[in-house]
Amino acid sequence: MKYSNTLSLGVSVCVSLSQTFTAWCNSHLRKAGTQIENIEEDFRNGLKLMLLLEVISGERLPKPDKGKMRFHKIANVNKALDFICSKGVKLVSIGAEEIVDGNVKMTLGMIWTIILRFAIQDISVEETSAKEGLLLWCQRKTAPYRNVNVQNFHISWKDGLALCALIHRHRPDLIDYSKLRKDDPMGNLNTAFEVAEKYLDIPKMLDAEDIVNTPKPDEKAIMTYVSCFYHAFAGAEQAETAANRICKVLAVNQENEKLMEEYEKLASELLEWIRRTIPWLENRVAEQTMRAMQQKLEDFRDYRRVHKPPKVQEKCQLEINFNTLQTKLRLSNRPAFMPSEGKMVSDIANAWKGLEQVEKGYEEWLLTEIRRLERLDHLAEKFKQKSSLHESWTSGKVELLSMKDYESASLMEIRALMRKHEAFESDLAAHQDRVEQIAAIAQELNELDYHDAVTINARCQGICDQWDNLGTLTQKRRDSLERVEKLWETIDQLYLEFAKRAAPFNNWMDGAMEDLQDMFIVHSIEEIQSLITAHDQFKATLPEADKERVATMGIQNEIVKIAQTYGIKLSGVNPYTNLSPQDITDKWDAVKHLVPLRDQMLQEEVARQQSNERLRRQFAAQANIIGPWIQTKMEEISHVSVDIAGSLEEQMSNLKQYEQNIINYKCNIDKLEGDHQLSQESLIFDNKHTNYTMEHVRVGWEQLLTTIARTINEVENQILTRDAKGISQEQLNDDLFNYLLYLYNNFFLSLSLSLSVPQGEVEFARIMTLVDSNNTGVVTFQAFIDFMTRETAETDTADQVMASFKILASDKTYITVEELRRELPPEQADYCISRMTSYVGSGAPPGALDYISFSSALYGESDL
């Protein structure tokens, strides 16, 4: 490798390099217990130069000459130079004589060559070496730090942050990087120098003031100093790598030992489980009952579903662990694992095979025993099921057949009981076959020597005894029902006749009670008189109705007589009707009580209708006066604004007086409201004596007040507009103005005017294009005033505003934000800036604004 050792150095650079190289040399010489003071003097005899090379290379150089003559010194220096060349370094223009003569440039060049070869050449980072490798190492270490961007070995290190970042990256306990400031390079550099010297054994080789004040610090000095950091931290990284390698080896060994222990443990547990399970599966003692055998089968199923699957998984995992362990041992050059005696994989497989053989025999035995007991349990269950169904059917049957419910039943109920009994007899005959089946099953269980035959026999005997008793009670109930049925047939005919006559008479009484209690609403004397006539007609029918009542009650008396004669117990309820004799009597008494009450109500309503008629006439007399008065005033107001002459103030005064006259009429409206209140309290809602309702009068009165108020408001608006727009009295007197005002006031008091263009009037047509540019046929009052203002006053235009902006912009077609803020008040400047669009023409600076489109938008000529 060829190193450049020719240095073109100024005085200041030489001094800086001399200081750096001296410090670097001393950092190695002090390991040999010596140092240099002056780099160009102390290496002249070659002794310390040879010592330096021995320290940094770790090799022995030839024995130096001890003489002090010049040729001795040249010989020593040549020995050093020869050693450097032996390391592949080609020295150019460096001879022993220059070093002996104290040539500072040659001396520094030689030291630089030594630094490159022994401190920088061996640096290797990601396939880069020497200077590039050192630079890449610095970039990788400082990449995460803010304000640090290492691109070279001169200006990238001026602020000191890169050096502090290197230290913090490897020893964060030495520097608090968050407190460093980029604007304090002196402080940063001195901090790095002091920390490196005190804690990292890196001597101070640079001067902070020289680095900061030099536009481009010396690259060789920086490289020399930074290489010390690389070697200091690289050693620590190598130690860490060695420790990691040892830990990795130990971790592999520990993991292998753990796998061995786990295998031994799993193998022992699995073999123990197999040893305990096989005796349980070999037990062939049968149970006496199906339930017990089913429990054995369920236990075996639990074993297959719950207990065995985890053991299968354990066996599989055991084999996997064994194979994995052997593979890891082979890959890590360890001897193969040999389990304890009896715990080999083959031993476990043999034990497992024996377990499965016993398991298969146990399952076959269980199924055989269950099939053997299944037949007996089936017969016993069938007996219990049929017995339970029969007992459920017979439950309550003895009590039902022993009931005497027919003694208090009606004929219809007795007939229903008879049909129900016939259905029971049919059901009883159908159940004869079930009783015989129960007896047959019990006989078969006895023949098969069923273990619980005693219980079966007792239950079967009870069923047979109960069946005989049901037959006797069934015949006895049939005889009783037939006898009572004949006794009730005569009474039933009388019940039917009573129901046929009582129903229509009851309906007549219900209708009469409803009519007598019916609420009525009438609105005239004629209507109430009609109700009185109808009530008199009803009272004339009462004697005939009383005769029908007496005949109906006679039928009920005959029924009671028959029941007493033959000792029949009546239920008190007629099967053909819900009406009782007491119901007929009570309703008849109620009808007789309601008749005089109805008479009283009708007479009271006659008096009320006479009072209402007086109220109607009183209201109509006032309403027929007030209604026409309001209509007349409305017609007068529609012409008053045109008929009143004089100035606007005089018109206002006259209208106010007219309004006061209308308000003074309010007392008549209030009096009419009082009469209307009395009518409403009496529930009078119509009045044939007048066409005016109170609502009509209210609406008319409100319209009258609204109309006069609008007329006054119109005059007030004209006064305000005149004062705001600067229209003089002479302009108001102008013929064209008065003509439009006349049309406006005459047609629309609501500030809206509809006009058709008079034919042949050119000037009028021109005016209409201004006040109705969209040809809607409608002219608002505001449009009319704006027209008059434009005709009589000067106004600004969009062109005038553009011209003003052009002056502010110094004749440019755009304006800047700075010009707006300089020339306009802050509020107006902010308004313009927020609404002006960006200028799209060429030659304008960034942020230029378009004042032309903004000016047009102010007058509606474009969108703002």
Secondary structure, 3 states (H helix, E strand, C coil): CECCCCCCCCHHHHHHHHHHHHHHHHHHHHHHCCCCCCHHHHCCCCHHHHHHHHHHHCCCCCCCCCCCCHHHHHHHHHHHHHHHHHCCCECCCCCHHHHHCCCHHHHHHHHHHHHHHHHHCCCEECCEEHHHHHHHHHHHHHCCCCCCCCCCCCHHHCCCHHHHHHHHHHCCCCCCHHHCCCCCHHHHHHHHHHHHHHHCCCCCCCCHHHHHHCCCCCHHHHHHHHHHHHHHHHHHHHHHHHHHHHHHHHHHHHHHHHHHHHHHHHHHHHHHHHHHHHHHHHCCCCCCCHHHHHHHHHHHHHHHHHHHHHHHHHHHHHHHHHHHHHHHHHHCCCCCCCCCCCCCHHHHHHHHHHHHHHHHHHHHHHHHHHHHHHHHHHHHHHHHHHHHHHHHHHCCHHHHHHCCHHHHCCHHHHHHHHHHHHHHHHHHHHCHHHHHHHHHHHHHHHHCCCCCHHHHHHHHHHHHHHHHHHHHHHHHHHHHHHHHHHHHHHHHHHHHHHHHHHHHHHHHHHHHHHHHHCCCCCCCHHHHHHHHHHHHHHHCCHHHHHHHHHHHHHHHHHHHHHHHHHCCCCCCCCCCCCCCHHHHHHHHHHHHHHHHHHHHHHHHHHHHHHHHHHHHHHHHHHHHHHHHHHHHHHHHHHHHHHHCCCCHHHHHHHHHHHHHHHHHCHHHHHHHHHHHHHHHHCCCCCCCCCCCCHHHHHHHHHHHHHHHHHHHHHHHHHHHHHHHHCCCHHHHCCHHHHHHHHHHHHHCCCCEEECCCCCCCHHHHHHHHHHCCCCCCEEEHHHHHHHHHHHHCCCCCHHHHHHHHHHHCCCCCCECHHHHHHHCCHHHHHHHHHHCCECCCCCCCCCCECHHHHHHHHCCCCCC
